[in-house]
């Protein structure tokens, strides 16, 4: 059976951007648990990276990214304020994503941290282009202290902020 747009959704923000982003409810719950973990533990200076899994589809003449899984990366190295995700850590995280979500593909990554995503624009773009450079792949920035989160999509060779997304049930 071919996938259709979900009927039971909750809209977060302005969803007029392309691609449309759909995050499964349990993934949203898991990401909020990771946010709380990062806030309490201050792991890696409050930075906690993850890989997002799911599907990239064209439905009803619109590009759509379905996020149906997430895997926490084991650790993130820091060099001053710079984020460094080693090849070994990335390889292990991708293998874990394939093991837990074999029916899915990697559709992006994200990081939970204190601070602002715009202060890391160059680093995020470097990691995105090295590991997640496929058109429409996502980057998710989530604030470790507050309920704030921002999705970005890689399109036209740039990381562009999306106005909102859907949570689907």
Helices and strands as residue ranges (DSSP letters): E 9-13, E 20-24, H 25-41, G 43-46, E 48-59, E 62-72, E 77-79, E 82-84, H 87-100, E 105-113, G 117-120, H 121-131, E 138-143, E 149-155, E 158-161, E 164-168
